[in-house]
């Protein structure tokens, strides 16, 4: 796939689309890291458990394991919704406007399918989370696998789409 010329100029709509996608991607990056680190702390037998609450600010409703269970599930649901919107709404607009993006979009959609399978396991593992070490280890492994896939996926998606966004006069939300 030939990327569009990388100019320092970009359309207003393109810059807005880049900012919107970054506003979704950055919390996804940050939250998966927090979840992974919290589960790592919980799984370390010698962990200083007094540090865990400071890792997840503003989570005061219930105990830490319950919060992890809820937040892992919420993260997985948010990620699934994000990928559904991209697959059903953004990618068709992008390939219609830029047919040369088709191979990259196919790769992104294949990655979404793979991530969806990992998300399913992460949800199952997270919802089964308790203070039992086997459930913690299972949830940690699932979230770590998801984190590994998400970092490279988000980087590829941004590197692929942002140059095209910069050229668009109209936000993809509007066709």
C-alpha positions, 0 to 999 in steps of 0.5 A, a space after each residue: 500500500 502506498 501511503 499518501 504524501 506526508 505533508 505537514 499540512 492537513 485539512 481541518 476535518 482531518 486534524 479533527 478526526 485524528 484528535 477524535 481517534 487519539 481521544 479514544 486510543 489514549 485512554 485505551 492504552 492507559 487503561 490496559 496498562 493500569 489493568 495489567 499492572 494492577 493484576 500483576 501487583 495482585 498476582 505477585 505474592 510479595 506485592 506491597 498491597 498498600 500500593 494497589 489503591 493508589 494505582 487506580 484513583 477514584 475507584 472507591 465503590 467496593 473492594 479492589 477485586 470487585 473494582 478490577 472485575 468491573 473495570 476489566 469488563 467495562 474496558 472489554 465492552 468499550 473496546 468491542 464497541 470501538 472496533 464495531 464502530 470502526 468496522 461498520 462505519 469508519 472503514 467503509 467510508 475510508 475505503 470508499 474514499 481511498 480504495 488503496 486502503 483496502 489491504 490495510 483495512 482488511 488487516 485491521 478488521 482481521 486484527 479486530 476479530 483476533 482481539 475480539 477472541 482475546 477480549 472474550 477470554 479476558 471478559 470470562 477471566 475478569 468476571 471470574 476474578 476472586 482473591 484465589 490466585 488461579 483466577 488472578 493469574 488467569 485474568 492477568 494472562 488474558 489482560 496481558 495478552 490483550 495489552 500486547 495485541 492492542 499496542 501494536 494494533 493501535 500503532 498500526 491503525 494510527 500510522 495507516 489512517 492518520 495520513 489519510 485523515 489529514 487529506 479529508 475535507 469531511 469527517 468520516 462520521 458524515 460519509 
